[in-house]
Amino acid sequence: MSTHHHQQDSEAQATVAANVRVADEKVSMDMEASQQSQKPHQQEQGVDQVSNAAVGAPPPSRPTDPSQLSDDALDFAKRMFDMARAGDAKLIEYLKAGLPPNLMNNRGDTLLMLAAYHGHASLVKDMLTSIPCPADPNQLNGKSQSPVAGAVFKGFDDVVKVLIEGGADPLAGQPSAEATAGMLKKLEGEGGFKELFRNAPGRGQGAREAINPVEDREQAWMVAGQ
């Protein structure tokens, strides 16, 4: 890793961890060529803005509206969302360093939702068990959909099990995971989710609606309807 990347890793981690020191070598942050020429304090401000907007408690000098985030902050957020989609285990190091675990994109999808919807059971489990502040398995997206309902819909049974074991409520969301399984004929019979959902530790706990989303630049490149 270059000295330049090493310095940026350290700055990014220190910022999202709210001044908690983390060793440089923990995270390998692949900066895009266009960002390599930016000043260190600009990258630091961008990361700060992503974290501050997500938790809703920024210093007075930082914007509270996610639509006012700088390009640096949005680029950083995009890398985090892409890591979740790809099942990249390096995301856990950012979360351990202080990245808000329930950071949402413009659709209200959290990092956990993206990882679950793309079938990454191992990353989902780590997000629920391996970080100081675990991701919320009952955080709904902008369409009131839950991560576990998304996993049922996509057919990722291993992800469904991990989420349920991690406290996901099979009754939360519209439609709920239980209702989704019923519609897809995955509730009853051998291999169905009925018993798993009935004995779910988080059954009936409810869920939380999406708030404070951060623009996900991936969406700007997608063709409508695809």
Secondary structure, DSSP 4 states (H G I P E B T S, - for coil): --HHHHHHHHHHHHHHTTS----GGG------GGGTTS-HHHHHHHHHHHHHHHHT---TTS-SSGGG--HHHHHHHHHHHHHHHHT-THHHHHHHHT--TT-B-TT--BHHHHHHHTT-HHHHHHHHHSSSS---TTB--TTS--HHHHHHHHT-HHHHHHHHHTT--TT-TTTTHHHHHHHTT-SSSTT-SHHHHHT-TTTT---B---S----GGGGGSPTT-
